[in-house]
Amino acid sequence: MAGPPSVEGKTDRYNCFWDRSAAERPLIGFSVGGWFPLQSYRAMQKLSGKPGGYLSLEAALIGSGTRATSATAMLAAISESWMKMGNAKVFLESGADIAIVASPAYSQGLENISSATPDILSPRLTNFEFLFDNDLEGQYGFGGGDVFVDADYKRRKISLKFSLLFYSDAELAYYIAQSPCAFELNLKGAQIVTASPASSLYYGAIIQIPKFYLKQPPLPKGGPKDTVTADFDCEIVDDGTNPAAIIEVFNEQAAYLA
């Protein structure tokens, strides 16, 4: 059985689909890790990562289906720094100590969610998945010639799940008391040499969830000789001041699709 296709294989199949050439199946989305063209994809955006890997972005693409040259565009080659999860700092704060730092006062590589000392989850994080889904639906309309003429917004979905090496029952207390919590993943990568001054900016991203509650108790799981872990499923809510989810991206290029 053949393994999963490479990134080059996926993009080649996607080009075949647009050119109406022979392809195994129409490719409607693909995943490329390490860079952040979040502004380019509006349908679904999922960020995820594991220790020893890279920050990964998945996005479903909704296009019109037209063959007009002016209606299609492909990404130029990306030469920016890949985002290693080993460079990420992950923080958790709860209760009255939650204090969200607003842009542009973010600190790269440091926490931006606490007025005290937050829990540092970085050494214990085994994986995370952040989903921001606009839940778009393509609309053919009338007289569109069997191509999409618009896209309808449905109810937006935001979710956060992550797993930790089990250390104590401290996080279980957050569930029992239904304490409000805040989450931050702060990834600081290589220096952006074109920044002015050069030492002031680094490739990276900051993901903040200003307020959430745990949906279920993060109980330890594992069998004999297993590494004991705990899963966290977050109910994201509005804190009345900040957006429900905040993503700040630090990159060299202002836009990827002209």
Secondary structure, 3 states (H helix, E strand, C coil): CCCCCCHHHHHHHHHHHHHCCCCCCCCCEEEEECCCCHHHCCCEEEEEECCCCECEEEEECCCCCCCCHHHCCCCCCCCCCCCEHHHEEEEEEEHHHECCCCCCCCCCCCCCCECCCCEECHHHEEEEEEEEECCEEEECCCCCCCCCCEEEECCCEEEEEEEEECCCCHHHHHHHCCCCEEEEEEEEEEECCCCCCHHHCEEEEEEEEEEEEECCCCCCECCCCCCCEEEEEEEECCCCCCCCCEEEEECCCCCCCC
